């Protein structure tokens, strides 16, 4: 969603509310292509004392596959982001990642929101904190069943590493 923010940039002490949705399908945020729906984003721009701030929030459920046991589960996300909007580079520095440079008095809220979602997405997704995963030998889900596999047997490719511990 492209938003013209000229009025906010030029008027002190003004607030502009917005609402938009993004349809996710085959997005970089969803590497397993489980999410296939619209996500609603709400927020506002606020000019206080010539400093323009952008606030965006969303709340949605996302289906996942557990990285350890491969079971399906859903997790609810409630995310909010803050950015500073600048017409020039005066607020931009190497260390300041939350400053968005506004060109031609417009910003693309979709790009900003997708980037924020990607940056806040978890690297490892677990169905529960104590997930035991699958047995590396027989493949049984160790959260629900026990197996009789010999867990002390070392993979022959990794036996050389055992010498480092001796």
LINRAKA-V291514 format. One record per pair of residues at least 6 apart in sequence whose ideal C-beta (glycine too) atoms are under 6 Angstrom apart, sorted by sequence separation. I is the first residue (numbers start at 1). J is the second residue. If there is no record, write none. Layout:
i:I j:J
i:I j:J
//
This chain:
i:8 j:14
i:24 j:30
i:26 j:33
i:46 j:53
i:84 j:91
i:92 j:99
i:135 j:142
i:140 j:147
i:8 j:16
i:91 j:99
i:45 j:54
i:64 j:73
i:138 j:147
i:132 j:142
i:24 j:35
i:25 j:36
i:44 j:55
i:63 j:74
i:132 j:143
i:138 j:149
i:43 j:55
i:135 j:147
i:137 j:149
i:43 j:56
i:61 j:74
i:62 j:75
i:86 j:99
i:84 j:98
i:135 j:149
i:23 j:38
i:41 j:56
i:42 j:57
i:61 j:76
i:62 j:77
i:83 j:98
i:84 j:99
i:85 j:100
i:86 j:101
i:87 j:102
i:21 j:38
i:22 j:39
i:41 j:58
i:60 j:77
i:83 j:100
i:85 j:102
i:1 j:20
i:21 j:40
i:39 j:58
i:59 j:78
i:20 j:41
i:39 j:60
i:58 j:79
i:19 j:42
i:57 j:80
i:18 j:43
i:56 j:81
i:17 j:44
i:35 j:62
i:55 j:82
i:15 j:44
i:16 j:45
i:34 j:63
i:54 j:83
i:15 j:46
i:53 j:84
i:54 j:85
i:14 j:47
i:32 j:65
i:52 j:85
i:12 j:47
i:81 j:116
i:8 j:45
i:12 j:50
i:8 j:47
i:5 j:45
i:79 j:120
i:8 j:52
i:73 j:127
i:71 j:127
i:56 j:113
i:67 j:124
i:67 j:125
i:66 j:126
i:64 j:125
i:66 j:127
i:69 j:131
i:68 j:131
i:69 j:133
i:68 j:133
i:69 j:134
i:41 j:113
i:69 j:141
i:69 j:143
i:22 j:110
i:29 j:117
i:29 j:118
i:28 j:118
i:29 j:121
i:6 j:105
i:5 j:105
i:4 j:105
i:4 j:106
i:2 j:106
i:3 j:107
i:2 j:108
i:3 j:109
i:1 j:109
i:1 j:110
//
